[in-house]
Amino acid sequence: MAKQPKQNKTAAGTDVNHVKQQNQQAAQGQSQYGAEFGQQTDAQQVKQQNQKSQAKKK
């Protein structure tokens, strides 16, 4: 017989409550990851770099 996973864990061992907490934080814009990098990114500079990269490929 296969073991039944604990109520707060998936079959793969993922902590359901932790994932729900992360999703809630992300929905509120308080995610621990990504926000700090997004604030440091200059969108115009990235667009220019992408254009240069595309031009080099041609």
mmCIF file as Biopython writes it, N, C-alpha, C and O atoms, coordinates in Angstrom:
data_model
#
loop_
_atom_site.group_PDB
_atom_site.id
_atom_site.type_symbol
_atom_site.label_atom_id
_atom_site.label_alt_id
_atom_site.label_comp_id
_atom_site.label_asym_id
_atom_site.label_entity_id
_atom_site.label_seq_id
_atom_site.pdbx_PDB_ins_code
_atom_site.Cartn_x
_atom_site.Cartn_y
_atom_site.Cartn_z
_atom_site.occupancy
_atom_site.B_iso_or_equiv
_atom_site.auth_seq_id
_atom_site.auth_asym_id
_atom_site.pdbx_PDB_model_num
ATOM 1   N N  . MET A ? 1  ? 0.825  -1.200 0.000   1.0 0.0 1  A 1 
ATOM 2   C CA . MET A ? 1  ? 0.000  0.000  0.000   1.0 0.0 1  A 1 
ATOM 3   C C  . MET A ? 1  ? 0.862  1.254  0.000   1.0 0.0 1  A 1 
ATOM 4   O O  . MET A ? 1  ? 1.932  1.291  0.607   1.0 0.0 1  A 1 
ATOM 5   N N  . ALA A ? 2  ? 0.385  2.265  -0.681  1.0 0.0 2  A 1 
ATOM 6   C CA . ALA A ? 2  ? 1.106  3.536  -0.724  1.0 0.0 2  A 1 
ATOM 7   C C  . ALA A ? 2  ? 0.788  4.342  0.524   1.0 0.0 2  A 1 
ATOM 8   O O  . ALA A ? 2  ? -0.329 4.302  1.040   1.0 0.0 2  A 1 
ATOM 9   N N  . LYS A ? 3  ? 1.780  5.069  0.997   1.0 0.0 3  A 1 
ATOM 10  C CA . LYS A ? 3  ? 1.567  5.915  2.169   1.0 0.0 3  A 1 
ATOM 11  C C  . LYS A ? 3  ? 0.700  7.107  1.783   1.0 0.0 3  A 1 
ATOM 12  O O  . LYS A ? 3  ? 0.837  7.652  0.687   1.0 0.0 3  A 1 
ATOM 13  N N  . GLN A ? 4  ? -0.164 7.498  2.657   1.0 0.0 4  A 1 
ATOM 14  C CA . GLN A ? 4  ? -0.972 8.691  2.432   1.0 0.0 4  A 1 
ATOM 15  C C  . GLN A ? 4  ? -0.151 9.911  2.839   1.0 0.0 4  A 1 
ATOM 16  O O  . GLN A ? 4  ? 0.410  9.930  3.934   1.0 0.0 4  A 1 
ATOM 17  N N  . PRO A ? 5  ? -0.067 10.931 1.981   1.0 0.0 5  A 1 
ATOM 18  C CA . PRO A ? 5  ? 0.707  12.118 2.357   1.0 0.0 5  A 1 
ATOM 19  C C  . PRO A ? 5  ? 0.037  12.848 3.515   1.0 0.0 5  A 1 
ATOM 20  O O  . PRO A ? 5  ? -1.179 12.776 3.691   1.0 0.0 5  A 1 
ATOM 21  N N  . LYS A ? 6  ? 0.841  13.545 4.292   1.0 0.0 6  A 1 
ATOM 22  C CA . LYS A ? 6  ? 0.283  14.340 5.390   1.0 0.0 6  A 1 
ATOM 23  C C  . LYS A ? 6  ? -0.635 15.404 4.803   1.0 0.0 6  A 1 
ATOM 24  O O  . LYS A ? 6  ? -0.492 15.792 3.644   1.0 0.0 6  A 1 
ATOM 25  N N  . GLN A ? 7  ? -1.559 15.862 5.599   1.0 0.0 7  A 1 
ATOM 26  C CA . GLN A ? 7  ? -2.567 16.811 5.125   1.0 0.0 7  A 1 
ATOM 27  C C  . GLN A ? 7  ? -1.949 18.103 4.597   1.0 0.0 7  A 1 
ATOM 28  O O  . GLN A ? 7  ? -2.460 18.678 3.636   1.0 0.0 7  A 1 
ATOM 29  N N  . ASN A ? 8  ? -0.859 18.569 5.209   1.0 0.0 8  A 1 
ATOM 30  C CA . ASN A ? 8  ? -0.282 19.848 4.798   1.0 0.0 8  A 1 
ATOM 31  C C  . ASN A ? 8  ? 0.885  19.684 3.826   1.0 0.0 8  A 1 
ATOM 32  O O  . ASN A ? 8  ? 1.604  20.645 3.555   1.0 0.0 8  A 1 
ATOM 33  N N  . LYS A ? 9  ? 1.075  18.493 3.308   1.0 0.0 9  A 1 
ATOM 34  C CA . LYS A ? 9  ? 2.141  18.246 2.340   1.0 0.0 9  A 1 
ATOM 35  C C  . LYS A ? 9  ? 1.555  17.581 1.096   1.0 0.0 9  A 1 
ATOM 36  O O  . LYS A ? 9  ? 0.600  16.809 1.177   1.0 0.0 9  A 1 
ATOM 37  N N  . THR A ? 10 ? 2.145  17.897 -0.053  1.0 0.0 10 A 1 
ATOM 38  C CA . THR A ? 10 ? 1.741  17.215 -1.280  1.0 0.0 10 A 1 
ATOM 39  C C  . THR A ? 10 ? 2.481  15.890 -1.358  1.0 0.0 10 A 1 
ATOM 40  O O  . THR A ? 10 ? 3.333  15.603 -0.518  1.0 0.0 10 A 1 
ATOM 41  N N  . ALA A ? 11 ? 2.162  15.081 -2.360  1.0 0.0 11 A 1 
ATOM 42  C CA . ALA A ? 11 ? 2.836  13.800 -2.540  1.0 0.0 11 A 1 
ATOM 43  C C  . ALA A ? 11 ? 4.330  14.005 -2.768  1.0 0.0 11 A 1 
ATOM 44  O O  . ALA A ? 11 ? 5.138  13.139 -2.433  1.0 0.0 11 A 1 
ATOM 45  N N  . ALA A ? 12 ? 4.696  15.162 -3.342  1.0 0.0 12 A 1 
ATOM 46  C CA . ALA A ? 12 ? 6.108  15.460 -3.604  1.0 0.0 12 A 1 
ATOM 47  C C  . ALA A ? 12 ? 6.811  16.033 -2.374  1.0 0.0 12 A 1 
ATOM 48  O O  . ALA A ? 12 ? 8.024  16.240 -2.392  1.0 0.0 12 A 1 
ATOM 49  N N  . GLY A ? 13 ? 6.057  16.288 -1.315  1.0 0.0 13 A 1 
ATOM 50  C CA . GLY A ? 13 ? 6.660  16.799 -0.092  1.0 0.0 13 A 1 
ATOM 51  C C  . GLY A ? 13 ? 6.616  18.313 0.049   1.0 0.0 13 A 1 
ATOM 52  O O  . GLY A ? 13 ? 7.244  18.871 0.949   1.0 0.0 13 A 1 
ATOM 53  N N  . THR A ? 14 ? 5.879  18.979 -0.831  1.0 0.0 14 A 1 
ATOM 54  C CA . THR A ? 14 ? 5.781  20.434 -0.772  1.0 0.0 14 A 1 
ATOM 55  C C  . THR A ? 14 ? 4.876  20.854 0.378   1.0 0.0 14 A 1 
ATOM 56  O O  . THR A ? 14 ? 3.798  20.289 0.562   1.0 0.0 14 A 1 
ATOM 57  N N  . ASP A ? 15 ? 5.307  21.834 1.142   1.0 0.0 15 A 1 
ATOM 58  C CA . ASP A ? 15 ? 4.512  22.356 2.256   1.0 0.0 15 A 1 
ATOM 59  C C  . ASP A ? 15 ? 3.427  23.275 1.700   1.0 0.0 15 A 1 
ATOM 60  O O  . ASP A ? 15 ? 3.712  24.379 1.236   1.0 0.0 15 A 1 
ATOM 61  N N  . VAL A ? 16 ? 2.203  22.815 1.750   1.0 0.0 16 A 1 
ATOM 62  C CA . VAL A ? 16 ? 1.078  23.544 1.164   1.0 0.0 16 A 1 
ATOM 63  C C  . VAL A ? 16 ? 0.910  24.913 1.809   1.0 0.0 16 A 1 
ATOM 64  O O  . VAL A ? 16 ? 0.669  25.903 1.119   1.0 0.0 16 A 1 
ATOM 65  N N  . ASN A ? 17 ? 1.037  24.968 3.124   1.0 0.0 17 A 1 
ATOM 66  C CA . ASN A ? 17 ? 0.849  26.243 3.819   1.0 0.0 17 A 1 
ATOM 67  C C  . ASN A ? 17 ? 1.907  27.261 3.411   1.0 0.0 17 A 1 
ATOM 68  O O  . ASN A ? 17 ? 1.617  28.451 3.284   1.0 0.0 17 A 1 
ATOM 69  N N  . HIS A ? 18 ? 3.126  26.794 3.209   1.0 0.0 18 A 1 
ATOM 70  C CA . HIS A ? 18 ? 4.202  27.694 2.786   1.0 0.0 18 A 1 
ATOM 71  C C  . HIS A ? 18 ? 3.910  28.260 1.394   1.0 0.0 18 A 1 
ATOM 72  O O  . HIS A ? 18 ? 4.105  29.451 1.154   1.0 0.0 18 A 1 
ATOM 73  N N  . VAL A ? 19 ? 3.455  27.427 0.498   1.0 0.0 19 A 1 
ATOM 74  C CA . VAL A ? 19 ? 3.128  27.873 -0.862  1.0 0.0 19 A 1 
ATOM 75  C C  . VAL A ? 19 ? 1.975  28.871 -0.837  1.0 0.0 19 A 1 
ATOM 76  O O  . VAL A ? 19 ? 2.004  29.876 -1.548  1.0 0.0 19 A 1 
ATOM 77  N N  . LYS A ? 20 ? 0.969  28.597 -0.025  1.0 0.0 20 A 1 
ATOM 78  C CA . LYS A ? 20 ? -0.158 29.526 0.082   1.0 0.0 20 A 1 
ATOM 79  C C  . LYS A ? 20 ? 0.306  30.881 0.603   1.0 0.0 20 A 1 
ATOM 80  O O  . LYS A ? 20 ? -0.153 31.926 0.141   1.0 0.0 20 A 1 
ATOM 81  N N  . GLN A ? 21 ? 1.217  30.853 1.567   1.0 0.0 21 A 1 
ATOM 82  C CA . GLN A ? 21 ? 1.744  32.102 2.120   1.0 0.0 21 A 1 
ATOM 83  C C  . GLN A ? 21 ? 2.521  32.869 1.055   1.0 0.0 21 A 1 
ATOM 84  O O  . GLN A ? 21 ? 2.382  34.087 0.940   1.0 0.0 21 A 1 
ATOM 85  N N  . GLN A ? 22 ? 3.329  32.169 0.284   1.0 0.0 22 A 1 
ATOM 86  C CA . GLN A ? 22 ? 4.100  32.825 -0.783  1.0 0.0 22 A 1 
ATOM 87  C C  . GLN A ? 22 ? 3.163  33.419 -1.827  1.0 0.0 22 A 1 
ATOM 88  O O  . GLN A ? 22 ? 3.388  34.535 -2.297  1.0 0.0 22 A 1 
ATOM 89  N N  . ASN A ? 23 ? 2.127  32.694 -2.191  1.0 0.0 23 A 1 
ATOM 90  C CA . ASN A ? 23 ? 1.174  33.187 -3.182  1.0 0.0 23 A 1 
ATOM 91  C C  . ASN A ? 23 ? 0.451  34.433 -2.678  1.0 0.0 23 A 1 
ATOM 92  O O  . ASN A ? 23 ? 0.213  35.377 -3.431  1.0 0.0 23 A 1 
ATOM 93  N N  . GLN A ? 24 ? 0.109  34.419 -1.405  1.0 0.0 24 A 1 
ATOM 94  C CA . GLN A ? 24 ? -0.572 35.578 -0.825  1.0 0.0 24 A 1 
ATOM 95  C C  . GLN A ? 24 ? 0.344  36.796 -0.819  1.0 0.0 24 A 1 
ATOM 96  O O  . GLN A ? 24 ? -0.094 37.903 -1.130  1.0 0.0 24 A 1 
ATOM 97  N N  . GLN A ? 25 ? 1.604  36.600 -0.469  1.0 0.0 25 A 1 
ATOM 98  C CA . GLN A ? 25 ? 2.557  37.703 -0.470  1.0 0.0 25 A 1 
ATOM 99  C C  . GLN A ? 25 ? 2.761  38.241 -1.880  1.0 0.0 25 A 1 
ATOM 100 O O  . GLN A ? 25 ? 2.843  39.452 -2.082  1.0 0.0 25 A 1 
ATOM 101 N N  . ALA A ? 26 ? 2.844  37.341 -2.850  1.0 0.0 26 A 1 
ATOM 102 C CA . ALA A ? 26 ? 3.042  37.767 -4.233  1.0 0.0 26 A 1 
ATOM 103 C C  . ALA A ? 26 ? 1.845  38.572 -4.724  1.0 0.0 26 A 1 
ATOM 104 O O  . ALA A ? 26 ? 2.008  39.557 -5.445  1.0 0.0 26 A 1 
ATOM 105 N N  . ALA A ? 27 ? 0.651  38.157 -4.336  1.0 0.0 27 A 1 
ATOM 106 C CA . ALA A ? 27 ? -0.557 38.870 -4.743  1.0 0.0 27 A 1 
ATOM 107 C C  . ALA A ? 27 ? -0.596 40.269 -4.140  1.0 0.0 27 A 1 
ATOM 108 O O  . ALA A ? 27 ? -1.177 41.184 -4.723  1.0 0.0 27 A 1 
ATOM 109 N N  . GLN A ? 28 ? 0.016  40.434 -2.986  1.0 0.0 28 A 1 
ATOM 110 C CA . GLN A ? 28 ? 0.040  41.729 -2.321  1.0 0.0 28 A 1 
ATOM 111 C C  . GLN A ? 28 ? 1.255  42.550 -2.729  1.0 0.0 28 A 1 
ATOM 112 O O  . GLN A ? 28 ? 1.410  43.686 -2.282  1.0 0.0 28 A 1 
ATOM 113 N N  . GLY A ? 29 ? 2.113  41.995 -3.564  1.0 0.0 29 A 1 
ATOM 114 C CA . GLY A ? 29 ? 3.297  42.717 -3.995  1.0 0.0 29 A 1 
ATOM 115 C C  . GLY A ? 29 ? 4.391  42.747 -2.948  1.0 0.0 29 A 1 
ATOM 116 O O  . GLY A ? 29 ? 5.281  43.596 -3.004  1.0 0.0 29 A 1 
ATOM 117 N N  . GLN A ? 30 ? 4.338  41.839 -2.004  1.0 0.0 30 A 1 
ATOM 118 C CA . GLN A ? 30 ? 5.320  41.800 -0.927  1.0 0.0 30 A 1 
ATOM 119 C C  . GLN A ? 30 ? 6.225  40.590 -1.043  1.0 0.0 30 A 1 
ATOM 120 O O  . GLN A ? 30 ? 6.781  40.125 -0.048  1.0 0.0 30 A 1 
ATOM 121 N N  . SER A ? 31 ? 6.371  40.089 -2.232  1.0 0.0 31 A 1 
ATOM 122 C CA . SER A ? 31 ? 7.190  38.907 -2.432  1.0 0.0 31 A 1 
ATOM 123 C C  . SER A ? 31 ? 8.627  39.165 -1.996  1.0 0.0 31 A 1 
ATOM 124 O O  . SER A ? 31 ? 9.173  40.248 -2.207  1.0 0.0 31 A 1 
ATOM 125 N N  . GLN A ? 32 ? 9.214  38.167 -1.394  1.0 0.0 32 A 1 
ATOM 126 C CA . GLN A ? 32 ? 10.589 38.291 -0.913  1.0 0.0 32 A 1 
ATOM 127 C C  . GLN A ? 32 ? 11.566 38.345 -2.087  1.0 0.0 32 A 1 
ATOM 128 O O  . GLN A ? 32 ? 12.626 38.965 -1.997  1.0 0.0 32 A 1 
ATOM 129 N N  . TYR A ? 33 ? 11.198 37.688 -3.187  1.0 0.0 33 A 1 
ATOM 130 C CA . TYR A ? 33 ? 12.095 37.605 -4.327  1.0 0.0 33 A 1 
ATOM 131 C C  . TYR A ? 33 ? 11.533 38.415 -5.492  1.0 0.0 33 A 1 
ATOM 132 O O  . TYR A ? 33 ? 10.318 38.523 -5.657  1.0 0.0 33 A 1 
ATOM 133 N N  . GLY A ? 34 ? 12.412 38.969 -6.280  1.0 0.0 34 A 1 
ATOM 134 C CA . GLY A ? 34 ? 11.992 39.633 -7.503  1.0 0.0 34 A 1 
ATOM 135 C C  . GLY A ? 34 ? 11.773 41.126 -7.372  1.0 0.0 34 A 1 
ATOM 136 O O  . GLY A ? 34 ? 12.221 41.891 -8.227  1.0 0.0 34 A 1 
ATOM 137 N N  . ALA A ? 35 ? 11.104 41.552 -6.336  1.0 0.0 35 A 1 
ATOM 138 C CA . ALA A ? 35 ? 10.789 42.976 -6.196  1.0 0.0 35 A 1 
ATOM 139 C C  . ALA A ? 35 ? 12.051 43.812 -6.081  1.0 0.0 35 A 1 
ATOM 140 O O  . ALA A ? 35 ? 12.151 44.884 -6.677  1.0 0.0 35 A 1 
ATOM 141 N N  . GLU A ? 36 ? 13.008 43.322 -5.317  1.0 0.0 36 A 1 
ATOM 142 C CA . GLU A ? 36 ? 14.239 44.090 -5.133  1.0 0.0 36 A 1 
ATOM 143 C C  . GLU A ? 36 ? 15.006 44.238 -6.443  1.0 0.0 36 A 1 
ATOM 144 O O  . GLU A ? 36 ? 15.658 45.256 -6.677  1.0 0.0 36 A 1 
ATOM 145 N N  . PHE A ? 37 ? 14.926 43.221 -7.293  1.0 0.0 37 A 1 
ATOM 146 C CA . PHE A ? 37 ? 15.622 43.291 -8.568  1.0 0.0 37 A 1 
ATOM 147 C C  . PHE A ? 37 ? 14.861 44.166 -9.553  1.0 0.0 37 A 1 
ATOM 148 O O  . PHE A ? 37 ? 15.464 44.890 -10.345 1.0 0.0 37 A 1 
ATOM 149 N N  . GLY A ? 38 ? 13.556 44.100 -9.501  1.0 0.0 38 A 1 
ATOM 150 C CA . GLY A ? 38 ? 12.733 44.904 -10.388 1.0 0.0 38 A 1 
ATOM 151 C C  . GLY A ? 38 ? 12.924 46.389 -10.177 1.0 0.0 38 A 1 
ATOM 152 O O  . GLY A ? 38 ? 12.850 47.164 -11.130 1.0 0.0 38 A 1 
ATOM 153 N N  . GLN A ? 39 ? 13.166 46.790 -8.964  1.0 0.0 39 A 1 
ATOM 154 C CA . GLN A ? 39 ? 13.363 48.201 -8.661  1.0 0.0 39 A 1 
ATOM 155 C C  . GLN A ? 39 ? 14.692 48.704 -9.205  1.0 0.0 39 A 1 
ATOM 156 O O  . GLN A ? 39 ? 14.840 49.899 -9.457  1.0 0.0 39 A 1 
ATOM 157 N N  . GLN A ? 40 ? 15.651 47.821 -9.389  1.0 0.0 40 A 1 
ATOM 158 C CA . GLN A ? 40 ? 16.969 48.220 -9.843  1.0 0.0 40 A 1 
ATOM 159 C C  . GLN A ? 40 ? 17.108 48.141 -11.365 1.0 0.0 40 A 1 
ATOM 160 O O  . GLN A ? 40 ? 18.138 48.531 -11.915 1.0 0.0 40 A 1 
ATOM 161 N N  . THR A ? 41 ? 16.092 47.647 -12.033 1.0 0.0 41 A 1 
ATOM 162 C CA . THR A ? 41 ? 16.164 47.446 -13.473 1.0 0.0 41 A 1 
ATOM 163 C C  . THR A ? 41 ? 15.705 48.689 -14.219 1.0 0.0 41 A 1 
ATOM 164 O O  . THR A ? 41 ? 14.626 49.221 -13.960 1.0 0.0 41 A 1 
ATOM 165 N N  . ASP A ? 42 ? 16.532 49.143 -15.141 1.0 0.0 42 A 1 
ATOM 166 C CA . ASP A ? 42 ? 16.186 50.272 -15.993 1.0 0.0 42 A 1 
ATOM 167 C C  . ASP A ? 42 ? 15.571 49.698 -17.278 1.0 0.0 42 A 1 
ATOM 168 O O  . ASP A ? 42 ? 16.287 49.179 -18.134 1.0 0.0 42 A 1 
ATOM 169 N N  . ALA A ? 43 ? 14.264 49.794 -17.401 1.0 0.0 43 A 1 
ATOM 170 C CA . ALA A ? 43 ? 13.556 49.176 -18.521 1.0 0.0 43 A 1 
ATOM 171 C C  . ALA A ? 43 ? 14.042 49.708 -19.860 1.0 0.0 43 A 1 
ATOM 172 O O  . ALA A ? 43 ? 14.177 48.944 -20.816 1.0 0.0 43 A 1 
ATOM 173 N N  . GLN A ? 44 ? 14.305 50.994 -19.941 1.0 0.0 44 A 1 
ATOM 174 C CA . GLN A ? 44 ? 14.763 51.588 -21.202 1.0 0.0 44 A 1 
ATOM 175 C C  . GLN A ? 44 ? 16.118 51.011 -21.610 1.0 0.0 44 A 1 
ATOM 176 O O  . GLN A ? 44 ? 16.349 50.719 -22.783 1.0 0.0 44 A 1 
ATOM 177 N N  . GLN A ? 45 ? 16.998 50.852 -20.645 1.0 0.0 45 A 1 
ATOM 178 C CA . GLN A ? 45 ? 18.315 50.296 -20.937 1.0 0.0 45 A 1 
ATOM 179 C C  . GLN A ? 45 ? 18.202 48.843 -21.408 1.0 0.0 45 A 1 
ATOM 180 O O  . GLN A ? 45 ? 18.914 48.427 -22.322 1.0 0.0 45 A 1 
ATOM 181 N N  . VAL A ? 46 ? 17.318 48.084 -20.789 1.0 0.0 46 A 1 
ATOM 182 C CA . VAL A ? 46 ? 17.124 46.693 -21.191 1.0 0.0 46 A 1 
ATOM 183 C C  . VAL A ? 46 ? 16.595 46.628 -22.619 1.0 0.0 46 A 1 
ATOM 184 O O  . VAL A ? 46 ? 17.039 45.793 -23.406 1.0 0.0 46 A 1 
ATOM 185 N N  . LYS A ? 47 ? 15.653 47.500 -22.960 1.0 0.0 47 A 1 
ATOM 186 C CA . LYS A ? 47 ? 15.111 47.533 -24.320 1.0 0.0 47 A 1 
ATOM 187 C C  . LYS A ? 47 ? 16.207 47.841 -25.335 1.0 0.0 47 A 1 
ATOM 188 O O  . LYS A ? 47 ? 16.259 47.228 -26.401 1.0 0.0 47 A 1 
ATOM 189 N N  . GLN A ? 48 ? 17.081 48.788 -25.008 1.0 0.0 48 A 1 
ATOM 190 C CA . GLN A ? 48 ? 18.174 49.141 -25.912 1.0 0.0 48 A 1 
ATOM 191 C C  . GLN A ? 48 ? 19.136 47.967 -26.089 1.0 0.0 48 A 1 
ATOM 192 O O  . GLN A ? 48 ? 19.580 47.681 -27.201 1.0 0.0 48 A 1 
ATOM 193 N N  . GLN A ? 49 ? 19.449 47.300 -25.000 1.0 0.0 49 A 1 
ATOM 194 C CA . GLN A ? 49 ? 20.346 46.147 -25.084 1.0 0.0 49 A 1 
ATOM 195 C C  . GLN A ? 49 ? 19.723 45.040 -25.922 1.0 0.0 49 A 1 
ATOM 196 O O  . GLN A ? 49 ? 20.416 44.380 -26.698 1.0 0.0 49 A 1 
ATOM 197 N N  . ASN A ? 50 ? 18.411 44.833 -25.769 1.0 0.0 50 A 1 
ATOM 198 C CA . ASN A ? 50 ? 17.733 43.813 -26.560 1.0 0.0 50 A 1 
ATOM 199 C C  . ASN A ? 50 ? 17.754 44.152 -28.043 1.0 0.0 50 A 1 
ATOM 200 O O  . ASN A ? 50 ? 17.934 43.271 -28.884 1.0 0.0 50 A 1 
ATOM 201 N N  . GLN A ? 51 ? 17.570 45.438 -28.366 1.0 0.0 51 A 1 
ATOM 202 C CA . GLN A ? 51 ? 17.597 45.865 -29.760 1.0 0.0 51 A 1 
ATOM 203 C C  . GLN A ? 51 ? 18.985 45.629 -30.356 1.0 0.0 51 A 1 
ATOM 204 O O  . GLN A ? 51 ? 19.106 45.154 -31.485 1.0 0.0 51 A 1 
ATOM 205 N N  . LYS A ? 52 ? 20.027 45.961 -29.599 1.0 0.0 52 A 1 
ATOM 206 C CA . LYS A ? 52 ? 21.406 45.743 -30.080 1.0 0.0 52 A 1 
ATOM 207 C C  . LYS A ? 52 ? 21.666 44.269 -30.304 1.0 0.0 52 A 1 
ATOM 208 O O  . LYS A ? 52 ? 22.293 43.884 -31.291 1.0 0.0 52 A 1 
ATOM 209 N N  . SER A ? 53 ? 21.183 43.445 -29.389 1.0 0.0 53 A 1 
ATOM 210 C CA . SER A ? 53 ? 21.388 42.014 -29.499 1.0 0.0 53 A 1 
ATOM 211 C C  . SER A ? 53 ? 20.683 41.453 -30.734 1.0 0.0 53 A 1 
ATOM 212 O O  . SER A ? 53 ? 21.238 40.614 -31.443 1.0 0.0 53 A 1 
ATOM 213 N N  . GLN A ? 54 ? 19.466 41.916 -30.987 1.0 0.0 54 A 1 
ATOM 214 C CA . GLN A ? 54 ? 18.715 41.460 -32.159 1.0 0.0 54 A 1 
ATOM 215 C C  . GLN A ? 54 ? 19.406 41.902 -33.450 1.0 0.0 54 A 1 
ATOM 216 O O  . GLN A ? 54 ? 19.437 41.163 -34.433 1.0 0.0 54 A 1 
ATOM 217 N N  . ALA A ? 55 ? 19.953 43.103 -33.432 1.0 0.0 55 A 1 
ATOM 218 C CA . ALA A ? 55 ? 20.629 43.630 -34.628 1.0 0.0 55 A 1 
ATOM 219 C C  . ALA A ? 55 ? 21.883 42.806 -34.940 1.0 0.0 55 A 1 
ATOM 220 O O  . ALA A ? 55 ? 22.216 42.602 -36.107 1.0 0.0 55 A 1 
ATOM 221 N N  . LYS A ? 56 ? 22.563 42.344 -33.920 1.0 0.0 56 A 1 
ATOM 222 C CA . LYS A ? 56 ? 23.779 41.542 -34.120 1.0 0.0 56 A 1 
ATOM 223 C C  . LYS A ? 56 ? 23.457 40.164 -34.685 1.0 0.0 56 A 1 
ATOM 224 O O  . LYS A ? 56 ? 24.281 39.569 -35.379 1.0 0.0 56 A 1 
ATOM 225 N N  . LYS A ? 57 ? 22.267 39.655 -34.393 1.0 0.0 57 A 1 
ATOM 226 C CA . LYS A ? 57 ? 21.872 38.339 -34.869 1.0 0.0 57 A 1 
ATOM 227 C C  . LYS A ? 57 ? 21.595 38.335 -36.369 1.0 0.0 57 A 1 
ATOM 228 O O  . LYS A ? 57 ? 21.716 37.300 -37.024 1.0 0.0 57 A 1 
ATOM 229 N N  . LYS A ? 58 ? 21.224 39.491 -36.910 1.0 0.0 58 A 1 
ATOM 230 C CA . LYS A ? 58 ? 20.852 39.561 -38.328 1.0 0.0 58 A 1 
ATOM 231 C C  . LYS A ? 58 ? 22.061 39.609 -39.223 1.0 0.0 58 A 1 
ATOM 232 O O  . LYS A ? 58 ? 21.923 39.670 -40.445 1.0 0.0 58 A 1 
#
